Amino acid sequence: MRDIRIGPVHFFSLVLMFELGTALVVNVGMEAGRDAWIAIFLGCLVGMLIYTGYNYLFKLYPDLPLSGYARAILGKPIGAVVVILYAVIFLNGAGRDLRDGSALLVMASLNRTPIMIVAAMMILSCGYVLHKGLEVLARTSFIIMIGVLMIGGVITLLMLFSGEMEWSRILPMLGDGIKPVALSVIRSNYMFPFGEVFCFIMLMPYIGDKKRAVWVVPSAILAAGLIISYTALVNITVLGSDMVERSPFPLLSTVSKAALSDFIQRLDVLVVMLLIIGVFFKVAVYYGAAVIAISDLFNLPYRTLIIPSAIIILSSSMLDSRSFVEHLEEGGEMLTFVYPVFTIVIPAVLIIVAAFRNYRSSSRVG
């Protein structure tokens, strides 16, 4: 693993594709109503602020993933427990995203295909790429990112020419005050999808250029925030906030209105492509972070853990809940109560202990 080197541009594209994930096609931030696009952007800024703490730890331990510096800071016994907890949450994240993506794909276009088959094909694809190496995943993300941006450009042009966008649907901005926006940010928008980049603390040591590394992830978070916020804005101007809130795939409904006469129709295939791409990178990054954590903790070969981890992820995705509605409810609770522990609380403890130890060391030297 120590020989892995990912270029800053490729790492940027990997973070961006992870962040976009399923957030492009589902309704994000609709607790804020027509101001959802504002809530999404504010959530992005909170996500960037949270990541400054990860950068502090990265500067202290530039060659170690979290599984390494957690043991260095807290000691081996406690650090090992922390690493195991992170490995579990990474596997859980991969399993939940696999269930999300598989269920959404079945609802969107593959309604005669068993969800188990869709999930199995997706996890096999992720496992194959990870077996080839993290560099391959990052390079693939760069190529796919260009394609996704091109698809976004095409959709934007078609929406402009179709005449379906009504800007009055976002007015008045903050008409209900700042409270709905603030509640949306606090409850979910800062965590989904922006807070989920905590899994990249396992991958940051593999960036080739350490000096530029500290800016790569925040830049990608900002880019993702702008894109997702813009997508929400377009959805609201085309459909209206009420319809966006009721629709499981607002972008799919938006794009379906972009048909130009008999010349360009059935553009919903572009949205399905975005969904498949987003799920792939979301699952693959969580999957890779879990494998790295287990490999580093138990000193096991990285590739030997790919198949067992895939089986765990696939099994957890299928056993996660009895229905998709229950799955979404559980996901909302985890984003509110569980993920903040790994995104904010544990990193904050690591930062405080590391800063205290550095202060004591400098005092002794002085």
Stockholm file with secondary structure:
# STOCKHOLM 1.0

chainA/1-366         MRDIRIGPVHFFSLVLMFELGTALVVNVGMEAGRDAWIAIFLGCLVGMLIYTGYNYLFKLYPDLPLSGYARAILGKPIGAVVVILYAVIFLNGAGRDLRDGSALLVMASLNRTPIMIVAAMMILSCGYVLHKGLEVLARTSFIIMIGVLMIGGVITLLMLFSGEMEWSRILPMLGDGIKPVALSVIRSNYMFPFGEVFCFIMLMPYIGDKKRAVWVVPSAILAAGLIISYTALVNITVLGSDMVERSPFPLLSTVSKAALSDFIQRLDVLVVMLLIIGVFFKVAVYYGAAVIAISDLFNLPYRTLIIPSAIIILSSSMLDSRSFVEHLEEGGEMLTFVYPVFTIVIPAVLIIVAAFRNYRSSSRVG
#=GR chainA/1-366 SS CTTCCBCHHHHHHHHHHHHHTTTTTSCCSGGGGGGHHHHHHHHHHHHHHHHHHHHHHHHHSTTCCHHHHHHHHHCHHHHHHHHHHHHHHHHHHHHHHHHHHHHHHHHHTCTTSCHHHHHHHHHHHHHHHHHHCHHHHHHHHHHHHHHHHHHHHHHHHHHHHHTCCCGGGGCSTTTTCSHHHHHHIIIIITTTTGGGGGGGGGTGGGBSCHHHHHHHHHHHHHHHHHHHHHHHHHHHHHHCHHHHHHCSCHHHHHHHTTCBTTTBCCTHHHHHHHHHHHHHHHHHHHHHHHHHHHHHHHTCCTGGGHHHHHHHHHHHHHHSCSSHHHHHHHHHHIIIIIHHIIIIIHHHHHHHHHHHHHHHHHHHHC
#=GC SS_cons         CTTCCBCHHHHHHHHHHHHHTTTTTSCCSGGGGGGHHHHHHHHHHHHHHHHHHHHHHHHHSTTCCHHHHHHHHHCHHHHHHHHHHHHHHHHHHHHHHHHHHHHHHHHHTCTTSCHHHHHHHHHHHHHHHHHHCHHHHHHHHHHHHHHHHHHHHHHHHHHHHHTCCCGGGGCSTTTTCSHHHHHHIIIIITTTTGGGGGGGGGTGGGBSCHHHHHHHHHHHHHHHHHHHHHHHHHHHHHHCHHHHHHCSCHHHHHHHTTCBTTTBCCTHHHHHHHHHHHHHHHHHHHHHHHHHHHHHHHTCCTGGGHHHHHHHHHHHHHHSCSSHHHHHHHHHHIIIIIHHIIIIIHHHHHHHHHHHHHHHHHHHHC
//
